[in-house]
């Protein structure tokens, strides 16, 4: 797997991008800023030193990033998964450093321990001394995201060979990367060397073992036994000695998520920096006699901690219940079958599949056949047939990577998949269906999936990064306030204890304790609304990211179009004047005689034979299941299918005597054919009938099949008409590949013309071919090679399917296009079919030209190949190969798109110049004949040029792309799928619009809540600072009223506003430090602070004003200034909620949020009552002074003016001021550089490419 990664185009392109990004980093920092779209980025800027130091080794002229073969014995780098890379460092305790650390923890009362807990890198540098990996007392693991884990290795006595722990294939990959000499390689590949003891470590449930010759840790889950070279050797099972050795090396077969004890969870939650700050604040408030407020905040914090604790426990329990599985299974040990627990299985065990309902491990099918439901892993709802592995495939099986190739997967039973049907080795239950255990526990495919759910890729969305930076800015303001208040208190002569408490109290005012909690409120409400729409989310951070999507990729079949294909017609081949032509289009096969084998004038009979035999259908519970295309094709013929076990598609359980005779004959060589026959049931005849008699019944036995492989784009079967001595090969597949395997003389003259006609009109075309298989005996069938069977075929004709668009496809795509969200079709279908469907659904403009690539020379694997881009509509029009711009002058200025094939995409990614690749990615609207890996790679490449990419598919072949996208939406009937962050049980793409709308609403809500909480803290900071001027402060119940009765309900219900029903062309910003956001926030701070200063000054000018008498030993709460500032600020907390409740174009208007409106009306009424007609008991509790009614009205009017000014500036002034400021700063920058660019310079690559190509992108 490692070698494949290094040789892939994706790897080379990423490496090239890294080099380009590093060289242009300074230029990027100087580029101008776009408030609405360019300040955000969903791709992390990996600027951490640990990430930058991940190992690279020079090998020739290339830099290879490898898994664990550098020369440093104290450090290694390991490729853990396809996209997870970790650095491992060995450490021992430094005697002096560790002693000093223990003393520091003791004398600081645990403060040093707490800081080191938050900053583990500091702890490592303080107490650690680097050591060789095999001698290390503890190991430090750092992944590419900068996450650090400290683990202790486990030492076990072993005594077996190196080859019983480490795979030969895995070793070869490592040695190849190292570039060892042949002698050194032979020494390292000595798998028989004894291993006295094992050094094991488990990093995030991935088991690693130390290799004593390589001096490196390797993954044990990639192990393959050197004796797995044949089915016979695999059937020998294990001895007790080998079982115990493998149990020691690979661990029990259990996906057991370790649940933390409640005490440990409570400790982790309480010691979170946020709650430590809360605890410090509560202690501070208690010391400052704010007992009621401290108690209420303590109560809220305790409830929050307990709620989080319960939710964490419930989530872990759900994950544990979902992943943990244990059952009884029969295994072959010490020469006999015995029943054991599935947790005792180890690689090499032989298991009986007969009574299993769920596969307990990753296994290779040795004998028998079975049908599995793999929807848990892939989202594919169609059950998958599994066939026994061959000796050749067993030798070819490579387990040195986390993924299983398609050619191996048809023999592979994945852990956790449901068993639909099992049959024994002879098609019945006389001999057991057995499988060889190859992977167990977390080493299995399910284990890898569970690991990815437990440890997802950390979100590095710009909004989250900016929010922590902004909290840092608030902290700086708090420190400044702390210093200024300290100076003021010294001037006033306040005692030291009170002075310190009050100064520290200011920090708790500026950094509001509830700030982190309010960040997720909008997201939680959005997830709830999506669930009501049938859209389920398993990754909450993806909701906000959905609001920034500017490019959506769609699979075609099952996503844009209906899942089922309908047969449109057939085009058989006929002979005319010694040449082959396509005959007339036929809508049905009714009346066609399948006995006509040698009719040279027409191939209808042969096409019918191909339709009834060339498929992979199975019968489960009396129902045909299999690929939808195969199912539709077979059902069209109305034939019957009878499996070797006697099950029939028509419910007939007994076989004809002739079929029984043939089955008995074939059973002797282990081949049990599936039989198909015309409608009307079986036809009986005397068994003495000769096989040359024309009256023999029409029954075909499907003897052997080569499954569909996406790389070959075809499948084939070997069939035989019963009572006929000659077997025949039937092949069906993509028309493009059929040309290469059919004889030229059998291909019609008008082959390309007819193919173009149908594909250009959106039909899906399947080509059929056949040939007799003479001279091959039954027992030789399993030795036939596929390429030999699928060669020199006679072309039979086309089967034409129509794929109708889903009703909501066109309006959904129109909505996305109007919202300026780019749409891309990414399909495995024919390019011309994809073009036709894209025109039909308006994914591309009907008047636009579409260019498809053709290889003038070479192929996708040849770096020197030449590609030509030719128009589909206007013959003779081409694109310039260097600029991808039209060559003809009459085509200039006319919109055009690229329809890129999988082969061309592969070549462009691997070999094309970066600029040319970027141009192709910007202009490509259709990507056809794309494999699942290429779909994933397309998503990566689009992300590399700055797009925020979403992918929507049916979850079958799109798992990689769904996970790779910034958001992935799987269309599945399941409530939740592990294949994608979002799963919709409404099977059309309208769900994409709902996700984007809710994402935009959640993102804007997060901004609003953040700005609200930030401004709330500054308003309170202003009030407290003004009161500190003469030694006063807000009272205990005043703080309580503000935080509990005003802030808490407003902050919660601000996020309840639903999304605006229409998608705007402009996306919301994701940057808290953009000029638009900062202008609004700083402007509102200035306005609110100004009104408080005005109220403070006016109060002191009144004739009834009496200056407060300062008591150095008292609280000094009750004063006219305190009363006025408290009442005015109470209005300000409410009015800024109105100002920051952003409505259209991302959220519904404020008045549609009934809960928030009710809350605001109630709080305004309550505050007006406090201002105008306060009850005596209320004044006593809130410590308010009695002020004249006229001044109370003045406070009310001042609050009203404050609201009008804030709302007017937020709505009309600040946006234009931010735009003017941005243009002004840009002009100053360009003036200092001595030039003014003609066009705006963009940070995102795709925007720069669009500018260069003259593409207008209206935002």
PEMO-V354604 format. One record per pair of residues at least 24 apart in sequence whose ideal C-beta (glycine too) atoms are under 7 Angstrom apart, sorted by the first residue. I is the first residue (numbers start at 1). J is the second residue. D is the distance in whole Angstrom. If there is no record, write none. Layout:
I J D
I J D
This chain:
1 400 6
1 401 2
1 402 6
2 66 7
2 67 5
2 79 6
2 173 5
2 177 7
3 173 5
3 176 6
4 401 7
5 79 7
6 64 6
9 906 6
9 909 4
9 910 4
10 909 7
10 937 5
10 940 6
12 910 7
13 909 6
13 941 7
15 63 7
16 914 6
17 944 6
20 914 7
28 1243 6
31 1241 5
31 1243 5
32 1226 5
32 1240 7
32 1241 6
33 1074 7
33 1075 7
33 1222 7
35 1069 6
35 1074 4
35 1075 5
35 1076 4
35 1218 6
35 1222 6
36 1066 6
36 1067 7
36 1069 6
36 1259 6
37 1067 6
37 1259 5
38 1242 6
38 1243 5
38 1244 6
39 1069 6
39 1071 3
39 1074 5
40 462 5
40 548 6
40 1069 6
40 1070 3
40 1071 5
41 462 5
42 461 6
42 545 6
42 548 6
42 948 5
42 966 5
43 943 6
44 460 4
46 144 7
48 146 4
50 142 5
50 146 6
51 144 6
51 146 6
54 85 6
54 87 6
54 144 6
55 87 7
59 179 6
64 177 6
66 177 4
67 174 7
68 174 7
68 216 4
68 217 7
68 218 7
69 174 5
69 177 5
69 178 4
69 216 7
73 132 5
73 133 6
73 215 5
74 130 5
74 131 6
74 132 6
74 133 7
76 133 7
76 216 5
76 217 7
78 217 7
80 206 6
81 402 6
81 448 7
82 402 6
82 403 7
84 143 6
85 143 7
85 144 5
86 141 5
86 142 7
86 143 5
86 203 7
87 142 5
88 133 7
88 139 6
88 141 6
88 217 6
89 130 7
89 139 7
89 140 5
90 130 7
90 131 5
90 132 6
90 133 4
90 135 7
90 136 3
90 139 6
91 124 7
91 128 4
91 129 6
91 130 6
91 131 6
91 136 6
91 137 7
91 138 6
91 140 6
92 129 5
92 131 4
92 136 6
92 137 5
93 127 6
93 137 6
94 127 6
94 128 6
94 129 4
97 126 5
97 127 5
98 127 4
101 126 6
101 127 5
114 271 7
114 276 7
117 271 7
118 273 6
120 148 5
120 150 6
121 148 6
133 210 7
133 215 6
133 217 7
134 199 6
134 210 6
134 215 7
139 201 6
141 203 5
145 458 5
147 458 7
149 203 7
151 201 5
151 203 6
153 199 5
153 200 7
153 201 5
154 200 5
154 201 7
155 197 6
155 199 6
156 197 6
156 198 4
156 200 6
156 248 6
157 197 5
158 195 5
158 196 7
158 197 5
158 198 5
158 248 6
159 196 7
160 195 6
160 245 5
161 191 6
161 192 5
161 193 6
161 194 6
161 195 6
162 191 5
162 193 5
162 195 5
163 191 3
163 192 6
163 226 6
164 245 6
164 249 7
165 195 7
165 198 7
165 209 5
165 220 6
165 223 7
165 249 5
166 211 6
166 218 6
166 223 7
167 222 5
167 223 5
167 224 5
167 399 6
167 400 6
168 226 6
169 224 6
169 398 5
169 400 4
170 218 6
170 222 5
170 400 4
173 400 6
174 214 7
188 213 5
188 214 7
191 226 6
198 248 7
198 249 7
204 451 6
204 455 5
205 442 4
205 451 5
206 442 7
206 451 7
207 250 7
207 251 6
207 443 7
209 249 7
220 249 6
220 250 6
221 439 6
221 443 3
222 399 5
222 400 5
222 401 7
223 347 6
223 399 7
224 397 7
224 399 5
225 347 7
225 348 6
228 394 6
229 394 7
229 395 5
230 391 5
230 394 7
231 366 6
231 391 6
231 394 7
234 366 6
234 394 7
234 436 5
235 350 6
235 366 6
237 332 4
237 333 6
237 350 5
238 333 6
238 348 5
238 349 6
239 334 6
240 334 6
242 348 7
243 333 7
243 346 6
246 346 4
246 347 6
246 348 6
247 346 5
250 346 6
250 347 6
250 440 6
250 443 7
251 441 6
252 343 5
252 441 7
253 342 6
253 343 5
253 344 7
253 345 4
253 360 7
253 361 5
253 440 4
253 441 5
254 324 7
254 343 5
254 441 6
255 323 4
255 324 6
255 441 6
255 442 6
255 446 7
255 447 5
255 450 6
256 324 6
257 316 6
257 319 6
257 320 5
257 323 6
257 454 7
259 316 5
259 320 6
265 309 6
265 312 6
266 309 6
269 305 5
269 308 6
269 309 6
270 305 7
274 516 5
275 301 7
275 305 7
277 513 7
278 513 5
281 508 4
281 513 6
284 501 6
284 504 5
284 505 6
284 508 7
287 501 6
288 501 5
288 505 6
289 1115 7
290 1036 5
290 1039 7
291 1036 7
292 1036 5
292 1037 6
292 1040 6
293 1036 5
293 1039 5
293 1040 5
296 1040 6
296 1044 6
297 513 7
304 517 7
323 450 5
325 358 6
325 360 6
325 416 7
327 358 7
327 360 6
329 356 7
329 360 6
345 437 5
345 440 6
346 437 7
346 440 6
347 437 5
347 438 6
347 439 7
347 440 6
348 437 6
349 437 4
350 434 6
350 436 6
351 434 7
351 435 6
351 437 6
352 432 5
352 434 6
353 419 7
353 422 5
353 433 5
353 434 7
353 435 6
354 422 6
354 432 6
354 433 6
356 419 5
357 418 7
357 419 6
358 416 7
358 418 6
358 419 7
359 413 5
359 414 6
359 415 6
359 416 7
359 417 5
359 419 6
360 415 7
361 415 5
361 437 5
361 439 7
361 440 5
361 444 6
362 414 6
362 415 5
362 438 5
362 439 4
362 444 4
362 445 6
363 413 4
363 435 4
363 436 6
363 437 5
363 438 6
364 389 5
364 411 6
364 412 6
364 435 6
364 436 5
364 438 6
365 389 6
365 411 5
365 413 6
365 435 5
366 434 5
366 435 6
366 436 5
367 425 4
367 431 7
367 433 6
367 434 5
368 422 7
368 423 6
368 424 5
368 425 5
368 432 7
368 433 3
368 434 7
369 423 5
370 419 6
370 421 6
370 422 5
370 433 6
371 420 4
371 421 5
371 618 5
371 620 6
372 413 7
372 417 5
372 418 7
372 419 6
372 420 6
373 417 6
373 418 4
373 420 6
374 414 6
374 417 5
375 974 7
376 416 6
376 417 6
377 414 6
377 417 7
377 445 6
377 446 7
377 449 7
378 955 7
378 956 6
378 959 6
378 979 7
379 954 7
379 955 2
379 956 6
379 959 7
379 970 6
379 972 5
379 977 5
379 979 5
380 955 7
380 956 4
382 625 7
382 626 7
382 627 6
382 628 7
383 420 5
383 620 7
383 625 5
385 616 6
385 618 6
386 410 6
386 411 6
386 413 6
387 411 6
390 782 7
399 438 6
402 448 6
406 709 6
406 710 6
407 709 6
410 707 5
414 445 5
414 446 7
415 444 4
415 445 6
415 446 4
416 446 4
420 620 5
421 620 5
423 645 6
425 670 7
426 667 5
426 670 7
426 672 6
427 644 4
427 645 6
427 672 3
428 645 6
449 978 6
453 978 6
456 539 7
459 541 4
461 541 7
461 544 6
461 545 5
461 1070 7
462 1070 5
462 1071 6
463 544 6
463 1003 7
463 1006 6
463 1070 5
463 1072 7
466 1071 6
466 1072 4
466 1073 5
467 519 7
467 1010 6
467 1072 6
469 1073 7
470 1014 7
470 1072 5
471 511 7
471 515 7
474 510 5
474 511 5
474 1014 7
474 1017 7
475 511 6
477 510 5
478 506 6
478 507 4
478 510 4
478 511 6
481 506 5
481 510 6
481 1021 6
481 1025 6
482 506 6
482 507 6
485 1028 5
488 1028 6
488 1029 7
492 1031 5
492 1110 7
493 1112 6
494 1031 6
494 1112 6
495 1112 6
502 1028 7
502 1033 7
506 1024 6
509 1017 6
509 1020 5
509 1021 5
509 1024 5
510 1017 5
510 1021 5
511 1017 7
512 1013 5
512 1016 6
512 1017 5
514 1013 7
514 1051 7
515 1013 5
518 1009 5
518 1013 5
518 1051 5
519 1006 6
519 1009 7
519 1010 6
521 1009 6
521 1051 7
521 1052 6
521 1055 4
522 1002 5
522 1005 3
522 1006 5
522 1009 6
522 1055 4
523 1002 5
525 1055 5
525 1056 5
526 998 4
526 1001 6
526 1002 4
529 998 6
529 1058 7
530 994 7
530 995 7
530 998 6
533 994 5
534 984 6
534 985 5
534 986 5
535 982 6
535 984 5
535 991 5
535 994 6
535 995 6
536 975 6
536 976 5
536 983 5
537 981 6
537 982 5
538 976 6
538 981 6
539 981 4
542 967 5
542 981 4
543 998 7
543 999 6
543 1002 5
544 999 6
544 1002 5
544 1003 5
544 1006 6
545 966 5
545 967 6
545 999 7
546 967 5
546 995 5
546 996 6
546 999 3
547 996 7
547 999 3
547 1000 4
547 1002 6
547 1003 4
547 1068 6
548 948 5
548 1067 6
548 1070 5
549 821 7
549 948 5
549 950 4
549 966 7
549 967 6
549 996 6
550 821 6
550 822 6
550 947 6
550 948 5
550 1067 6
551 821 7
551 822 4
551 824 7
551 942 6
551 947 4
551 948 7
551 949 5
552 816 6
552 821 6
552 823 6
552 950 5
552 952 7
552 992 6
553 824 5
553 826 5
553 938 7
553 939 7
553 949 6
553 951 5
553 961 7
554 823 7
554 825 6
554 826 7
554 952 5
554 989 6
555 826 6
555 827 6
555 953 4
555 954 6
555 958 6
556 825 6
556 827 4
556 829 6
556 834 6
556 837 6
557 803 6
557 827 7
557 829 7
558 954 4
558 971 7
559 952 6
559 953 6
559 954 6
559 971 6
559 989 6
560 805 6
560 806 7
560 809 5
560 825 7
560 837 7
560 841 6
560 989 7
561 803 4
561 804 6
561 805 5
561 806 6
561 837 6
562 803 6
562 804 5
562 806 6
563 628 6
564 628 6
564 632 6
565 628 7
565 629 6
565 632 5
565 764 6
565 801 4
565 803 5
566 632 7
566 801 7
566 802 5
567 632 6
567 633 7
567 636 5
567 799 7
567 801 6
568 763 6
568 800 4
568 801 6
568 802 4
569 800 5
570 607 6
570 797 6
570 798 7
570 799 6
570 800 7
571 754 6
571 797 5
571 798 4
571 800 7
572 602 5
572 603 4
572 604 5
572 607 6
572 796 7
572 797 4
573 603 5
573 748 6
573 795 6
573 796 6
573 797 5
574 601 6
574 602 5
575 600 5
575 601 6
579 749 6
580 746 6
580 747 7
580 748 5
580 749 7
581 748 5
581 749 6
581 750 6
582 748 5
582 750 6
582 754 5
589 636 7
589 637 6
594 678 7
594 698 5
595 698 6
603 796 4
603 797 5
606 770 6
606 796 5
607 768 6
607 796 5
607 797 5
607 799 7
608 637 6
609 700 7
609 730 7
610 730 4
610 732 6
610 768 4
610 770 6
610 796 6
611 637 5
611 799 7
612 637 5
612 639 5
612 676 5
612 700 7
613 676 6
613 700 5
613 702 5
613 717 5
613 719 4
613 730 5
614 715 7
614 716 7
614 717 5
614 730 4
614 731 7
614 732 5
616 705 6
616 707 6
616 715 7
617 641 6
619 643 5
619 647 4
619 649 6
622 647 7
622 651 6
624 649 5
633 799 7
638 679 5
639 676 5
639 677 6
639 678 6
639 679 6
640 676 7
640 677 5
640 679 7
640 681 7
641 674 6
641 676 5
642 675 5
643 674 5
644 672 3
644 673 6
644 674 6
652 681 7
656 682 4
656 684 6
657 684 6
657 687 6
658 685 6
658 687 7
658 697 7
658 699 7
658 722 6
658 723 7
659 699 6
659 722 7
661 687 6
662 701 6
662 722 5
666 778 6
669 778 5
669 779 4
671 703 6
671 778 6
671 781 7
673 701 3
673 702 6
673 703 5
674 702 4
675 699 5
675 700 7
675 701 5
676 700 5
676 702 7
689 723 6
691 723 4
691 724 6
691 725 6
696 723 4
703 727 7
703 781 6
704 781 5
706 786 5
706 789 7
710 828 7
710 931 6
712 737 7
713 737 5
716 789 6
716 790 5
718 773 6
718 781 6
726 772 5
726 774 6
727 773 4
727 776 6
728 770 6
728 772 5
728 773 6
729 770 6
729 771 5
729 773 5
729 789 6
730 770 5
731 769 5
731 770 7
731 790 6
731 793 6
732 766 5
732 767 7
732 768 5
733 767 6
734 830 7
735 765 5
735 767 4
738 767 4
738 769 6
738 795 7
741 790 5
741 791 6
741 793 5
742 769 5
742 793 5
742 794 7
742 795 4
743 792 6
743 793 7
743 794 6
746 794 4
746 795 4
747 795 5
756 832 7
758 800 6
759 830 5
759 832 3
759 833 5
759 836 7
760 832 5
760 836 6
761 836 6
762 833 6
762 836 3
762 837 5
762 840 6
763 800 5
763 801 7
763 802 6
763 833 7
764 801 4
764 803 6
764 829 6
764 833 6
765 798 5
765 800 6
765 830 7
766 798 7
766 799 5
766 801 7
767 798 6
768 796 4
768 797 6
768 799 6
769 793 4
769 794 6
769 795 5
769 796 6
770 794 6
770 796 6
805 840 6
805 841 5
806 988 5
808 988 4
808 989 7
808 990 5
809 841 5
809 988 7
809 989 6
810 841 5
810 842 6
812 989 5
812 990 5
812 992 7
812 993 6
813 841 6
813 842 6
813 843 6
814 842 6
815 993 6
815 1063 6
819 1063 4
819 1064 7
819 1065 6
820 1065 4
820 1258 6
820 1259 7
824 924 7
824 925 6
824 927 7
825 925 7
825 926 5
825 927 7
826 927 5
826 930 6
826 935 5
826 938 6
827 928 6
827 930 7
828 929 6
828 930 6
828 957 7
829 928 6
830 928 6
831 899 5
831 901 5
831 928 4
831 929 7
834 899 7
834 926 5
834 928 4
835 872 6
835 899 5
835 926 6
838 925 7
838 926 5
843 925 7
844 897 5
844 925 5
845 895 6
848 895 4
848 896 6
848 897 6
849 873 6
849 874 7
849 877 7
849 891 6
849 894 6
849 896 4
850 896 7
850 897 5
850 899 5
851 879 5
851 896 6
851 898 6
852 899 5
852 901 7
853 900 6
853 901 6
853 904 4
860 903 4
860 906 4
860 907 5
863 911 5
865 907 6
867 904 6
867 907 7
882 916 7
884 916 7
884 919 5
884 920 6
884 923 6
897 923 6
897 925 4
897 926 7
898 923 5
898 924 4
898 925 7
899 926 4
899 928 6
900 924 5
900 926 7
900 927 5
901 928 6
901 929 5
902 929 4
902 930 5
902 931 6
902 934 5
905 930 7
905 934 6
905 938 7
906 934 7
909 937 7
909 941 7
918 945 6
918 1245 6
918 1249 5
919 1249 6
919 1253 7
921 945 6
922 1246 6
922 1249 5
922 1250 6
922 1253 7
932 957 5
932 958 7
932 960 6
933 960 7
935 960 7
935 961 4
936 960 3
936 961 5
936 964 5
939 964 4
939 965 5
940 964 6
945 1245 4
945 1246 4
946 1244 3
946 1245 5
946 1246 5
946 1247 7
947 1246 6
950 992 7
952 989 6
952 992 5
955 979 5
955 980 7
967 995 7
969 995 6
993 1063 7
996 1063 6
997 1059 4
997 1063 6
998 1059 5
1000 1059 7
1000 1068 5
1000 1146 5
1001 1058 7
1001 1059 4
1001 1146 6
1001 1147 5
1003 1068 5
1003 1070 7
1004 1068 5
1004 1142 5
1004 1146 4
1004 1147 6
1005 1054 7
1005 1055 5
1005 1057 7
1005 1147 7
1007 1077 7
1008 1054 6
1008 1140 5
1008 1141 6
1008 1142 6
1009 1051 6
1009 1054 6
1009 1055 6
1010 1072 7
1011 1081 5
1011 1140 5
1012 1051 7
1012 1054 6
1012 1136 6
1012 1137 6
1012 1140 5
1013 1051 7
1014 1081 6
1015 1081 7
1015 1084 6
1015 1085 6
1015 1088 7
1015 1136 5
1016 1047 6
1016 1133 6
1018 1085 5
1019 1088 5
1019 1129 5
1019 1132 5
1019 1133 7
1020 1129 7
1022 1089 5
1022 1092 5
1023 1092 6
1023 1125 5
1023 1129 5
1026 1092 7
1026 1096 5
1026 1121 7
1026 1125 6
1027 1121 6
1027 1122 6
1027 1125 7
1030 1108 6
1030 1110 6
1031 1110 5
1031 1116 5
1032 1108 6
1032 1116 5
1032 1117 6
1032 1119 5
1032 1121 7
1032 1122 6
1033 1117 6
1034 1122 7
1034 1126 6
1035 1117 4
1035 1182 7
1035 1183 4
1037 1181 5
1037 1182 5
1038 1126 5
1038 1182 6
1041 1182 7
1042 1130 7
1042 1133 7
1046 1130 6
1046 1133 5
1046 1134 7
1046 1163 6
1047 1133 6
1049 1159 5
1050 1137 5
1050 1159 6
1053 1153 7
1053 1155 5
1053 1156 4
1053 1159 5
1054 1137 6
1054 1141 6
1054 1156 6
1056 1153 5
1056 1155 5
1056 1156 6
1057 1141 7
1057 1147 5
1057 1148 6
1057 1152 7
1057 1153 4
1057 1156 7
1058 1147 7
1058 1148 5
1058 1152 7
1059 1147 6
1060 1144 5
1060 1145 6
1060 1146 6
1060 1147 6
1060 1148 6
1064 1145 4
1064 1146 7
1065 1258 6
1065 1259 7
1066 1259 5
1068 1146 6
1075 1218 5
1075 1221 6
1075 1222 5
1076 1215 7
1076 1218 4
1079 1214 5
1079 1217 6
1079 1218 4
1079 1221 7
1080 1210 6
1080 1214 5
1083 1209 6
1083 1214 5
1084 1136 6
1084 1139 7
1084 1206 6
1084 1210 7
1087 1205 6
1087 1206 6
1087 1209 7
1088 1132 5
1091 1128 7
1091 1198 6
1091 1202 5
1092 1125 6
1092 1128 6
1092 1129 7
1095 1124 5
1095 1125 7
1095 1128 5
1095 1198 6
1096 1121 6
1096 1125 6
1099 1124 5
1102 1191 7
1104 1188 6
1117 1183 5
1118 1183 5
1118 1185 6
1119 1185 7
1120 1185 5
1120 1187 7
1123 1184 5
1123 1185 5
1123 1187 6
1124 1195 6
1127 1170 7
1127 1171 5
1127 1195 5
1128 1195 6
1128 1198 6
1128 1199 6
1130 1167 5
1131 1167 6
1131 1199 4
1131 1202 7
1132 1202 6
1134 1160 6
1134 1163 5
1134 1164 6
1134 1167 7
1135 1199 7
1135 1202 6
1135 1203 4
1135 1206 6
1136 1206 7
1138 1203 7
1138 1207 7
1139 1206 5
1139 1207 5
1139 1210 5
1168 1196 7
1171 1195 6
1171 1196 6
